[in-house]
């Protein structure tokens, strides 16, 4: 957490205002000596302020200042926080504010295909994402996002889903696990095998609309055809040949009726 904070700024202050114990904790680093200074002390509970934790990051790094100046930065940050902590927000376990603006939960933008419980503790929900949504696996352990979509794809070995005619390009999976993280890690290989089976049961939703045709041909023949038909590439000749072949097919099928 400390490293994450210091990617944003040089000084971090954490104010915890709680009835059963309020504290202030601060971390500061001197740029010249890179010395890390910390302070922790007990404070009085302030009943005029909302109970919870407030984090202030100051002396921001140059790259962060540059990003903040972007008009879309605040909106993007709110969406990202709502996406990562959506389960906590939905269950009223946490309330997040950015510059005193409340963050709402941000759910998957797609069509829910199916939901199933696998091996008791794993609730799995399968979506077909709408246009612009990246595919992947989201793993929540006790409502905390352990893996985002790209990390989840790597962990499950997404390539094992590869099948002829099916791309899984818009496939999004949400995993909600209740239990110990170590137990999840110990059992995930067995679980991932069952998860891939579950995804493949719905493969018709991810059928590819296009196929890549590749083959080798005599270069001299291709060059002659490019010159004759005034086409710029071997790919263009291949496309022309396929179109012509399809025309012949349509003519032949019509003549049989």
N, C-alpha and C positions, 0 to 999 in steps of 0.2 A: 504494500500500500504506500509506504514511504517513497519508493522509487516512482510509483505512478504520480504521486503528488508533485514530485520535483521535476517531472517532465513538463509541468505546467508553470510552476513558479518557484521562487527561492525561499518564500516564507509561507508556512501553513499554521493556521490557528484553528483549533477544534474546541468549540464551546458545547458542553453537555449540560443542559438545564433539565434536571430530573428531581422529582420529589425525594427519591431514596438515595440521592447522592449526585451533586453537581460538581463538575470539574472543568478546568481549562488546561488544554495541552497545546504547546506550540513547538514548532521546529523551525530553525532558521539556519541558513548557511551563508558564510562569508565568501563571496565570489573569489577573492584574492587568495585566501588560504584554504578554501574549500572545507573549512571547519564547520562541523554540524553542532549547533547549539540547541538544546532542548530545555523545556520548562514544563513542569506539571504541578498543579496546585488545586486544592479544594476551594470551591466557591459556594456562595449562598444561592439557594433555589429562589428564582424570581417568579412569583405566581402571576405577575402581570404579563409575562411572556409565555408563548406556547411551549409546552414541554417537548423536548427533542434535542437533536444535535445540529449544530450549525458549523459549517466548514468555510473558512475564509482563506483564499490563496492569493497572495500578493507578490509584488516584485516579479511580475510575469516574464517568462522567457520571450525573446524577440519573435520566434516563429508563432507562439500562441497569440501574441499581440496582433500579428499580421492576420491570423485566422479570424480573430474576434472582430476585426474591422470589416470582414466580409458580411454583407447584408443578410446572408442566409445562415450565419453561424449560430445564432440563438435558436432559430427554428430547428436546425439540424440537431443541436445539442438536446433540445427538449424531446424530439422524436427518438433520439438514441437512448436517452435515459428512460423514457416510457417503454421502449422496446426491451431493454435489458432487465428492468425491474418490474415488468408488468404484473407478474404473479404476486409480488409483494404488495403492489399498489391495489390490485383487485381484491386481495384478502385483507386490506386495511392494516397491513403490518408496518407500512411505512408511508410517509407523505413527503414528496420531494418538491422543492420550489427552486426556481432559477430566477434570481432578481425579483423575488416575491411573487412570481407567477407559478401557480400550481401545475405540476406535471401529471398528465393523464396517461393511462396505460395505452400502449401502442401495439396492437396485435397483428398477426400475419395477414397480409393482403392477398387473399386467395379463397378458393372454394374448398370447404371441408369435405373430404371424400369418405373418411371412415375414422373411427376411434376404437381402440382396443386395449385391454390390459394384458400384458405379456409377463409371464413369470411373477405374477402377484404384484410386485412393487413398481412395475414399469407401465405407466399409462402412455400410450403412443397414439398420436393424432396425425393423420396424413392429409396434406393439402395439395391442391394444384394451384400454384401461385399465379396471380394475374400478371399481365405484361409489366416488365420492369423489375419483378421480384427475382432475386437470385435463389437458385436451388440450394439445398443443404439440410443439415441436421442440427437442430437446436436442442441442447441437453440442459435441463434444469434439475438440480439436486436440491431437494428441500426448498424449492422456489428460487434458488440462486442459479443464475446462468453459468454453468460450468464450461460449456462450449458454445460458441456462436456457430453460424451455418458453415463457414469455411473450416473451422476447427473440427466440427462434427463430421464433415465429409472426410477429412483426413483420418480421423479416429476410426470411423466405420469402414474405411477403405472403399470409397465410393465406386472405384473402378470395378469392383466385384459385381456391381449391378448391371454392368454392360451386357446388352443383348442386341442381337440383330433386330432392326426396325424400331427399337425403343430407346429414347434418348434420356428420359427422366430430367429433361432440361428445366421444367417448371415444378419439379418435385420438392416439396418442403415437408420435413418431419419434425414434430415437436415431441420431445420426450420429457415426461415429468416423473422423477424418481423420488420416492420417500424412503430414506434410510441413510446408512453410513456411506460416506464417499469411498472408503476402502473396500467396502462390500461391492459397490458398483464396479470399481476397477477390477476386482477379483473375478466377477461374473460376466463382465461385458462381452467377452469373446462368444460365449454361449448365447447371450442375449442378442448380439449383433447378427448372428446366423439366423435367428428367428425373426429379427427385424427385417433383414433383407428378403426373407420369404414373404413377410407381410406386405412389403412394398411391391414385390413382383406379382402378388395376387391382384394388384390394381394396375398392372402394366398397360392395359388398353387405354388408360387415361393419359399415357405418356408416349403414345405411338408417334413415331416421326412422320412428318408430312413430306420429307424429302430423303433421297438416298444418294450417296456419292458413288459414281461409276468411275472406276479406274482400270486401265489396262495399257499394255505396251503395244506400240505399232511401229512399223518400219518408218524411219524418219524421212526417207526420200519420198515415200508415198504421201506422208502428211504435208511435206513441203510443197509438193506438186498441187495438192488439193487446196492449200492455203493460197497459193498463187492464182489458181484457176477461179476459186470462189471469192477471192479478194478478202480473205479473213485474216485477222492478226495473230491468231494463236491456234495451237493444237486443240485447246479446250473448245474454241469456237467451232472448229471442224467437227468435234465430237458431238456438240449440241445440235449442229445442223444435221448430222447423220441420224441422231435419235429422232429429231422432228420428222425427217423424211421417212424413216422406218415406221413411225407412228401413223403417218398419213397413209402409207401402204396398207398397214394393218386395218385402219378404218375403212378403206376402200374395199378390202377383201371381205371384211365382216358384213358390210352393207350388201355386197353382191350375193352373199349366201342366204339372204332373206328374201 
